[in-house]
Amino acid sequence: MKDLKVSLGGIVLDNPVIPASGTCGFGKELSRWYDLDILGSLSFKGTTIAPRDGNAAPRVAECPAGMLNSVGLQNPGAYHAAAFELPELKSFFHKPLIANISGFSEKDYVEAVEIIQRDSAVKILEINISCPNVHGGGMAFGTDPKMAAAITRAVKRAAEKPVYMKLSPNVTDIVSIARACVDAGADGLSLINTLLGMRIDLKRKKPVLANKVGGYSGPGIFPVALRMVWQVTGAVDVPVIGMGGVSSAEDVIEMMYAGAKAVQVGAANLQDPLACKKIIEDLPRAMEEYGIERLSDIRRVE
């Protein structure tokens, strides 16, 4: 029998497959399709200290081999999430949770962390410094090593759970950002978030998205994500959760050979709500094909 278990800094997951934040809400939508306890973990909706309505519509556009989104961190806010969303989520999901936290200042991040980490099911704090769809924060923190380090240090001072910084691919040198976060105390890293993209409506002669630009995700970005994960895991000695265009069991294994300890699945969930379930069920077949008995035995290729 194939062993799918993996470890994120001592937190053992039954398998490495995790729905990415922003693609599964607080789990309710996916729970209508299958028993979420099949998952390794779940990264719930990116949460800010205050509620957000998100960006104006239209905020989703189709692309070859993927999609653009400019949702803009729509969420009910940390207080509501802690009081209502997380108790409901725990009623149908009984595995370690990853809390995705976003903000517009050090104070925002710290306050949201202090509220959300009180929940015992939250085992990892995933700090989003890479969202390309908001102004005055988000990706701005993740494109400068000093700013990335400052947010990391601020969160680490307040955090009682492991801190994983979620990195942006919209940089010249992602390794320098990764090193800055790790040097500032990050326990792990998540990468990559979406690539900044755009579509133009030729009939209207206007951008398709109301925000004009948005985050490009889907299979088209997988080679970029794989390269960045491989570069980062060769430069830092902390667990990395890899993501970006993952849509099959083979993609999961390939991402782990790039050095990832676990893998998040994003846009594939929006195309097929059963995507994560199908990938998990197909992993033993793919492992057999490539001669893998235990996923934890996979080592980064050189």
Protein Blocks (a to p, Z undefined) as FASTA:
>chain_A
ZZfbdceehiacfbfcdcdehilonommmmmmmcfklpmbdcdddddfbdcebjaddfbd
cdehiacddekopaebjklmmmmmmmmmmmmpccdcddddddfbfklmmmmmmmmmmpmk
lmbdcddfkbfkbghiajlmmmcfklmmmmmmmmmmmpcbdcdddddfkbfblmlmmmmm
mmnopabdcdddddddddddfklopafblnlpacdedjklmmmmmmmmmmmmmmbccddd
deehiabfklmmmmmmnopabdcdfklmmmmmklmmmmmmmmmmmmmmnopablklpccd
ZZ
